[in-house]
Amino acid sequence: MTEQIVLEHVTKTFTTKELGSVTAVNDFNLVVHKGECFSFLGPSGCGKTTTLRMIAGFEDLSSGSIYLGGKLVSDRSKNIYLPPEKRGLGMVFQAFAVWPHLNVFDNIAYPLKVKRFSKNDIREKVLQAMHYCNLDGLEKSFPSDLSGGQQQRIALARAIVVNPEAMLLDEPLSNLDPHLRETMRFEIKRLQKEFGFTIIFVTHDQSEAMALSDRMLIMDMGNIQQIGTPAELYNHPKNRFVHSFLGQSNFINVDVRDGRVYPAGQADVPLWVDKLPEKSGEQVLATRPNTMILNREEGFPCRIIKRTFKTDFVEYLLKIGEDNAIVQAPHRELFKNGEACYLKIYNSVYYDRENEEAAKERERRNIV
């Protein structure tokens, strides 16, 4: 596969009044292949937008190198910095960034006018981009007359009109209602297939990343936590943070001794688990609500605290030692509030107890 976007040891450090010196992106190494849809996923302040801005050329690096299509475009040590307009990238941002005083045609034509294309070429390329983005017939309309979805299509059309090698999308769907968000996901994938460009998609929405990505990475506090396909990251999370960020999770503090797993605060009855950890001592057992099975015959004895009906399943709240846990079960077998039952835990994964300082640092970084 052809390497389209390469980051080597990229670091970005900010100095702010509130936080002092903060490493927003720490020794970032990444290869994105041509034609790939690659997502950056992580909480606010994790460094994903800063990384995108460095790729685009809106932020310089503190150290490291960025290559686009095999060409070195950013390297502080070599004093190389190619400006954004010369990087051949299309960009779509959260706020759409359409100009209210320009009609649809002129909004889309703007980057071509900057590049001094002829009037005939501009008209041909703009009308083609409008057609691909389902904006036919709206050339003379103004953004204020259009819906949020149509305004987002203007931003997409303006990005593809220059026939970019790669598209950088920064939270492009977050201002749309849920139905439009889903529609635009399909539009973005359709346009990628039509034009064959590479996509880097920045989002904090796990469902968006899972739906759009060929591969994705999870970031936390400026560091890459894991890279892989959506299925790899969901089914085999390498640490507690990745487990918690992709899908709903239960985390149960446990004590592992004598080949058994005991919930913290309930040292007399072991849990029924499908897998034991490799080491003993205090740990965290992680699992998904839909891989915990309730029954009336065998397993770990527990009691239903609360039952909630959902569209596709019934959700039960249980107390397990010191912790609460959510179990998602099919409608066909119901348990009542307060009913005694038994629990079996499948797909169990074990992690070290989390350092409380990590959560405080994430909160601190939300302003970066």
Helices and strands as residue ranges (DSSP letters): E 3-16, E 20-33, E 37-41, H 48-56, E 63-68, E 71-75, G 76-78, E 80-81, G 84-86, E 89-92, H 104-114, H 119-132, G 143-145, H 148-160, E 166-170, H 178-195, E 198-203, H 206-212, E 215-220, E 223-228, H 230-235, H 240-245, E 250-257, E 260-263, E 281-287, G 289-291, E 292-295, E 300-309, E 314-320, E 323-329, E 340-345, E 349-351, H 356-365
